[in-house]
Each structure stands twice: as C-alpha cells, then as structure tokens.
C-alpha cells in the first residue's frame, strides 16, 4: 500500500467517524434529522452555508476551469458575495415563515403559500430529479480524485464504494447534524490544503506568485482577460446572473436545511455579513489553475487532473494524500447535504406518507436508494447523467419567480395557476434549449431564457386574470343576491 492510499483511507474513515459522533437525539423525528430541530447556532449554520460554495467543483473543477480559460473562471467571486447580500434580505423572511408554519422542505413552502398540493408535489419531483445528477457528480468526482492521486483505477472504485457507504451510514444516523460536524473538518482541511498549495506550487515552479503572473503576462496575455470564444463576456455575465438568481431565491432544495435549521433570523443575518469575506477564498483554486496553465499548458491532457499532476511533482507522497483527503471531504460532505435536502421531499411531498414515523422510515429508505442509484451509475455509467447537469441549476432556477412572489407581505402576489404554469413552461424551455435547441442563444444560459419565458407567462396570466375578474360592483351585487 502506498503512502498516498494509506492517508486516503485514514482520512475517509475520519470523516465517517465524525459524522457518526454528531447525533444528539435518538427520537424518530424528521424535523430533528432534516433541520436540526431549528436550534443550530451561528458557527454551525455559518459553516453549513459557507460549505455549499466549497465542493468538488471548487477543489478540482475550478482549478481545471482556470487552467483552461484563465480570468473567466473568476465568475464565482462575482456572484457569491452578491448572493449573500441578497440572502441577507431573503433568508430571514423564509426562516420566519418556515418557523411559524413548520416547514421542513422547500416543497412545504410552495404547497402552503400557494395552497396547492400539486405544486408541492411538482417541486418535490423537480428537486429530486434535478439534484440526482449533482449527487452522482460528487461520487464520480471522489473517484477521480483518488485515481489522480494514486494512479490506480481499482483503488478509486473501492474508495467510491467505501466513502459512500460511510456517507449513507452517518446520514441515516445523524442527519443534518452529521453534515454540520463534518463541514467543520471539510472546510478546515480544504482551506489548509489550498493555502499550502498556493504557497508552495507557485514558489516551486516560478519562485512565487508575482513571477508566475509575470510569466503568464508574457507568454499567454489573453488568459488575463475575458476574451471571445467558448467563455466570452456573454458566458461570464449569464453564468453570474443565473447563479445569483438560484442562490438568492434558494431554488435548490439542498440549500434550505442550512437556513431552516438556524436558531433565529438574527443568526442568519449575522452569517451573511461575514460570508462575503469567506467567499474570497475562491480565488485560491483560481491561482492554482494559473499555475497549471503555465506549467502544463496544452500538455495537461485531462484538465481535472491538473491539480494532482502539479502536487505529485512538488510534494511528498503523504502530502499528496492529504490533498486527496481534502478533495474527498469536498465530495462526501456536500453529497450528505444533498441527501438531507432531497430525501425528505420524497417522504413528505412526493410519496406523502401521513404519519411522522412513516415519513421518517420512507426518508431513510430514500437515502439508501438514491445513493445506491447514484453510486451504481457513477461506477458503471459515469457519463450517463452528464447532460442532465446542464439542467440542474438552470432548471431549478425556474422556481425563483414563484418564490419571489410569495416572500414579502401577507398575500402571495400571483395565483397558483400562474406560478405552476410559469414554472412548468420555464423548465420546458430549459430542457429544450439544453438538448434540442430551437433558438440560437449563443453563450447565453438556457436558464435565463427559461426565466424570461417564465416571467412572460406569469405576467400574461395575471393580466388575463385581472381582465376577466368581475368588477367589485358586480361581485357585490352577486353576493347580495
């Protein structure tokens, strides 16, 4: 056994053990399991919310994107702080509604405010279907990280199986609290690893960060600007906008537990004051991407392997293993968070089990089934759901208009018919434009096209409803008769 693989095994087991140690109550209570009994404080909810920005994409994908396109990869540093500013206003309102009405899932909110069981069911189905590819992505990403670090495909497959057996175990046992405790470890090791790599790799290859960017400026100046091509200014702006809409209006169901679990709305507001500063850490993988671009150039082959290719050249084996553990944590913990976000949707809003005990059992069965399905697909058909990833956030962002219309004030601003039809049409546009486009959007996100049509449908239906509604005098006459 190599030192890299030994460190990977120990780190994976440590993450699993932390998840198991976090359970507080033994009662079968879906509210405790999914939202921590709404008693979590600032530090824990802060890490849950911050951790949603640090996944395998941040650790591997953002390095690869930076190595491929340069400055255009900075788009997360634009939308993330702006999203936290929007959440400062939105999240406390949602928390108060949820605390007052007992919401546990995203679909509970839509079902209640629009008084539509169908809308709740639809949101549950959309959230489950669209986030399954994201769950598979975490599993596939973990396998790639182990393979890049060890060079052994067999070890990668066994690591995927072992890691996600542990994830299923601690999610079943601890729920959201397991995600919270492992988030402490995940963010700590990720930040340490990224800081060490940013300190070591530029110095090792170029004598420091200033010399690195001097080399980039001289050899590939186009990398320091957002240029025409596959990642132009249009791509950059639309990526920022669709991501911003999705985060501010919490359109992904796995973003709800970190909000609903807070002890108070004040806890959330305090978090969103500090979180924009934390998002600056996203610049670290971008810098590492520039190192990969400068050192490996077009010879990098698989861009996702760039980080580990550099690490193997500059670091001892055991430290490469620590880097891999950081990536493994960035896969296991977000995967656990996804399960906590979507499995209660199935139990409460899709299958609609009535009793609390029945909901809890259905939820636990769903954890096993969804993880098993994603794991099998990751092992046997790793690319089978790749195209669906195009839909994950663009599709879910179609819930934003219906969310915004129900946030402020006592009354919902639009009818349930408008909300449902706008959402359905918006999702349909995203699906068509992603797989069989009827219009050329260039590099504009299909999610934005769907949102535009979504809003037009809602506006048209609301205008028609007002025109067709009886005048107040006529309504009073009917009532008098």
Secondary structure, 3 states (H helix, E strand, C coil): CCHHHHHHHHHHHHHHHHHHCCCCCCCCCHHHHHHHHHCECHHHHHHHHHHCCCCHHHHHHHHHHHHHHHHHHHHHHHHHHHHHHHHHHHHHHHHHHHHHHCCCCHHHHHHHHCCCHHHHHHHHHHHHHHHHHHHHHHHHHHHHHHHHHHCCHHHHHHHHHHHHHHHHHHHHHHCHHHHHHHHHHHHHHHHHHHHHHHHHHHHHHHCCHHHHHHHHHHHCHHHHCCCCCCCCHHHHHHHHHHHHHHHHCCCCHHHHHHHHCECCHHHHHHHHHHHHHHHHHHHHHHHHHHHHHHHHHHHHCCHHHHHHHHHHHHCCHHHHHHHHHHHHHHHHHHHHHHHHHHHHHHHHHHCCCCCHHHHHHHHHHHHHHHHHHHHHHHHHCCCCCCCCHHHHHHHHHHHHHHHHHCCCCCCCCCCHHHHHHHHHHHHHHHHHHHHCCCCCCCCCCHHHHHHHHHHHHHHHHHHHHHHHCCCHHHHHHHHHC
